[in-house]
Amino acid sequence: MTEQLALLESLQSSDGSFRPIHYLGNKLRVLDVIERVIDTVAPSGDPVCDLFCGSGVVAQRLGRHRQVFAVDVQEYSRVVTSALLCPVELPPDLVAATLDKARLHRQALGVGDFEELADHERRAILVALENDAEPLCDVLEHGSILAHTQQGSDTPPWLADLLSGAADSLPSGPGSVLTRYYGGLYFSYEQAANLDAIAAAVRELPELYKDTALAALLSTASAIVSTVGSQFAQPVRPRGSDGRPKSAMAASVARKRLGSVMDVYLKWLERYQRLPEAPHTHTIIRSDYRDAFATLPNNTGAIYADPPYTRDHYSRFYHVLETIALGDEPEVSTVKVGRSIRLSRALYRAQRHQSPFCIKTEVVDAFRALFEHAVNAGAPLVVSYSPYTSGTVARPRPRLVTIAEVSELAGEYFSSVEVVSAGRIAHSKLNRDEVNGDVMYDAEVLLVGTP
């Protein structure tokens, strides 16, 4: 079993729930507490709204016994939550036909000079495992075909020729975006091309099956990405400050890049298809949380909200997943470096969502809007939030507002406000150990506001 498949098997709780993607503040370990609190404020079993559904695990748990109205502003979240809440099983012949189409798409990408680039990386991966990390480091630092074609002046000459040839041989358009943008950077070229190929085949499926098949692809990309924490906020930095390769990191990347996309994808597809049939009719939409209240069912018994905690913009960590979900060819954001304008190193989407909960000047108004809408809807509000800490080297004040400040603010809107501890929980921070503060086990509380 590959490293990615072994990891997949570990991302599952004792009750069969699983983590579909690596996600900041994932609620898999506090599902029991969340469900008990929801049952307390809405004991009649009325529908519940999950307002920032994220990785979908809370919506899935609540959906076992209630109708769920799930909302998120990101398309990848809508897709994954739809697959968890409304599972469907693809007929075996349709799966086989889809994989055949994917192989044809892959063949269409693998022509001419692109295969020479992919072959070079394969050799670089093998020698990295033998403790010669230099060639792989060059690929990690300069390997994006898109970045090279737009600003490749610092690309090593031998790699520049391969990248230029690959750029000329690959077709343009959304069907090769993952290969041209993220090959070499987040995935091997072979992996990126196979992700593109499966995505193209999935988009030809009937609507009934698309979310399940696409969710399996999102889970695959999250499982195989070769970065610290399996996120997309930053590509790895394979060299130390002295310019020498970090051999252990390069070897870890090399092992992940040997993984078969097709094998991992089939495993994820099987997992989604094993989910039990939905006992209720659920609704999952992509929307800003404020707009979603306009379509909230009148009989909603409770609203669950898990807004972002820190100044980190969550979209940084999932921008590649959003590109896969949307199937588009995004413009890439730029940064100013000295006197020059360059593409962002992580190749962020230029139009990615910036949550008001992550902006110091907007977070209070964002909470006010949340509380006001919930009170107007007449439903109890359960908010997951994390207590304030003194911070880290990288983030001296990681929480933009404290739980005390949120509670005081909620008191202006609700007739009663209660804070419930979810117990000793330490969240994954998807970051390097040296910039994370002390592990904080009382990391999760639930703020319960009753109109």
Secondary structure, 3 states (H helix, E strand, C coil): CCHHHHHHHHCECCCCCECCCCCCCCCHHHHHHHHHHHHHHCCCCCCEEECCCCCCHHHHHHCCCCCEEEEECCHHHHHHHHHHHCCCCCCHHHHHHHHHHHHHHHHHHCCCHHHHHHHHHHHHHHHHCCCCCHHHHHHHHHCCHHHHHHHHHHCCHHHHHHHHHHHHHCCCCHHHHHHHHHECCCECHHHHHHHHHHHHHHCCCCHHHHHHHHHHHHHHHHHHCCCHHHCCCCCCCCECCCCCECHHHHHHHHHHHCCCHHHHHHHHHHHHHCCCCCCCCCEEEECCHHHHHHHCCCCCCEEEECCCCECCCCHHHHHHHHHHHHCCCCCECEEEECCEEEECCCCCECCCCCCHHHCCCCHHHHHHHHHHHHHHHCCCEEEEECCCCCCCCCCCCCECCCHHHHHHHHHCCCCEEEEEECCCECCCCCCCHHHCCCCCCECCEEEEEEC
